[in-house]
Amino acid sequence: MVISRECYQCISTHSWGACDDKRYRVRCLTSESCLKASGKSSLEEVYVKGCAKTCSTSDVPVCSEPGVKCEVDCCKTDYCNGAPGRMVSGLLLMACVPIATGVISLFSY
């Protein structure tokens, strides 16, 4: 039995919102991650979601063009590339809770 990962796929040269308006579900290989990438040059911007083999700029053809700077994020659960903006690890969020609680308690006296 082959289990696959499911991700969102879209592309836009306008915004994440425009990309999400056109997004659809795709089935990726189990060895692939869900990708979310944005690229910017002096002439244009691009927003991409889909499947990724290596989770690098090589997974996004426009990122290898001269003068294009890209940010690439990947995750490994179904539809995890659905949220707008950068993806944040749940582990990272849990690490921030004790710090935030300590800061709040400092200022509550």
C-alpha positions as CSV (number, residue, x, y, z in Angstrom):
1,M,0.0,0.0,0.0
2,V,1.4,3.4,-1.0
3,I,0.4,6.3,1.2
4,S,0.7,9.7,-0.3
5,R,0.8,13.2,1.1
6,E,-1.9,15.8,0.1
7,C,-1.0,19.4,-0.4
8,Y,-2.4,22.6,-1.9
9,Q,-1.1,23.8,-5.3
10,C,-1.4,27.3,-6.8
11,I,0.7,30.0,-8.4
12,S,0.2,33.8,-8.5
13,T,2.2,36.9,-9.5
14,H,0.0,39.1,-7.3
15,S,-0.4,37.9,-3.7
16,W,-0.9,34.9,-1.4
17,G,-4.6,35.7,-1.4
18,A,-4.7,35.5,-5.2
19,C,-2.8,32.2,-5.1
20,D,-5.2,30.8,-2.5
21,D,-8.2,31.9,-4.6
22,K,-7.0,29.5,-7.3
23,R,-5.6,26.7,-5.1
24,Y,-6.5,23.1,-5.6
25,R,-5.6,19.9,-3.8
26,V,-2.9,17.6,-5.2
27,R,-1.6,14.2,-4.2
28,C,2.2,14.2,-3.8
29,L,4.6,11.3,-3.4
30,T,5.3,10.2,0.2
31,S,8.9,11.2,-0.2
32,E,7.8,14.8,-1.1
33,S,6.9,17.7,1.3
34,C,4.2,20.3,0.9
35,L,5.9,23.5,-0.3
36,K,5.2,27.2,0.1
37,A,7.5,29.6,-1.6
38,S,7.6,33.2,-2.6
39,G,10.1,34.9,-4.9
40,K,10.8,38.5,-5.6
41,S,12.9,40.4,-8.2
42,S,13.0,44.0,-9.2
43,L,10.4,43.3,-11.8
44,E,7.9,40.8,-10.3
45,E,6.8,38.7,-7.4
46,V,5.6,35.1,-7.4
47,Y,3.7,33.0,-4.9
48,V,3.8,29.2,-5.2
49,K,2.3,26.2,-3.3
50,G,2.7,22.6,-4.3
51,C,4.9,19.5,-3.8
52,A,8.6,19.5,-3.3
53,K,11.3,16.8,-3.6
54,T,14.1,18.6,-1.9
55,C,12.5,21.6,-0.1
56,S,14.9,24.1,-1.8
57,T,14.8,26.8,-4.4
58,S,15.5,24.1,-7.0
59,D,11.9,23.0,-6.5
60,V,10.7,26.4,-7.8
61,P,12.0,27.1,-11.3
62,V,11.6,30.9,-11.1
63,C,13.9,30.9,-8.0
64,S,16.9,29.9,-10.2
65,E,16.5,33.0,-12.4
66,P,19.1,35.7,-12.0
67,G,18.1,38.4,-9.5
68,V,15.3,36.5,-7.9
69,K,15.3,36.0,-4.1
70,C,13.1,33.3,-2.8
71,E,11.9,32.1,0.6
72,V,10.9,28.4,0.7
73,D,9.1,26.6,3.5
74,C,8.1,23.0,3.6
75,C,6.0,20.8,5.9
76,K,5.1,17.1,6.0
77,T,1.4,16.8,7.0
78,D,-1.6,16.9,4.7
79,Y,-2.6,20.4,3.5
80,C,0.0,22.0,5.9
81,N,0.9,24.6,3.2
82,G,-2.6,26.1,3.3
83,A,-2.0,29.0,5.7
84,P,-1.0,32.5,4.3
85,G,2.4,33.9,5.3
86,R,5.4,31.9,6.7
87,M,4.7,28.5,8.3
88,V,5.7,28.1,11.9
89,S,6.5,24.8,13.6
90,G,4.2,23.8,16.4
91,L,7.2,22.9,18.4
92,L,8.5,26.4,18.1
93,L,5.2,27.8,19.2
94,M,5.2,25.6,22.3
95,A,8.7,26.8,23.1
96,C,7.5,30.4,23.1
97,V,4.6,29.8,25.6
98,P,6.8,29.6,28.7
99,I,8.7,32.7,27.6
100,A,5.5,34.7,26.9
101,T,4.0,33.6,30.2
102,G,7.2,34.8,32.1
103,V,7.1,38.2,30.3
104,I,3.4,38.7,31.1
105,S,3.9,37.8,34.8
106,L,6.8,40.3,35.0
107,F,4.5,43.1,33.9
108,S,1.4,42.1,35.9
109,Y,2.7,43.3,39.2
